[in-house]
Amino acid sequence: MQLPEVLLWQALRGAKTGIKFRRQHPVGPHVVDFFAREPSLIIEVDGEAHERGNRPERDELRDRFLNENGYRVMRVRAVDVLQDLGAVVSSIIFLAERPLHHASHGPPPRSGEE
């Protein structure tokens, strides 16, 4: 694992988030960076290589397969993990706590904004 993945794993593992994650977990023909069975959530940490060559197309096909099989895929940039790990973890928890049909909604309104 690269440094951003190690840092994210340290933040996600165990009961720190209240969500059980597995790392380097097989899902169909793919091995995903982080997997949480209960919310059907996959986290992929994308480094610079994901922006080059045919990698974007490969990632799109992989995400389509995972989505079609009932999983939500959250891609986070490695640089974001390095720059603000807390914000990345908060966004992962926020997404994991929302049912699949609410995944496209933003955060709940703040008090008095309904």
Long-range contacts (C-beta under 8 A, 24 or more apart in sequence): 2-45, 2-47, 2-78, 3-82, 4-45, 4-47, 4-78, 4-79, 4-81, 4-82, 5-33, 5-45, 5-78, 5-81, 7-81, 7-82, 7-85, 8-33, 8-34, 8-43, 8-45, 8-76, 8-81, 8-85, 8-88, 8-89, 9-34, 11-85, 11-89, 12-43, 12-89, 12-92, 17-89, 17-92, 17-93, 17-96, 18-93, 19-93, 19-96, 27-66, 27-69, 27-71, 28-65, 28-66, 28-69, 29-65, 30-62, 30-65, 30-66, 32-66, 36-96, 39-72, 39-95, 39-96, 39-97, 40-70, 40-71, 40-72, 40-100, 41-71, 41-72, 41-74, 41-92, 41-95, 41-96, 42-66, 42-71, 42-72, 42-73, 42-74, 43-73, 43-74, 43-75, 43-76, 43-92, 44-73, 44-74, 44-75, 44-76, 45-75, 45-76, 45-77, 45-78, 45-81, 46-75, 46-76, 46-77, 46-78, 47-78, 48-78, 70-100, 72-100, 72-103
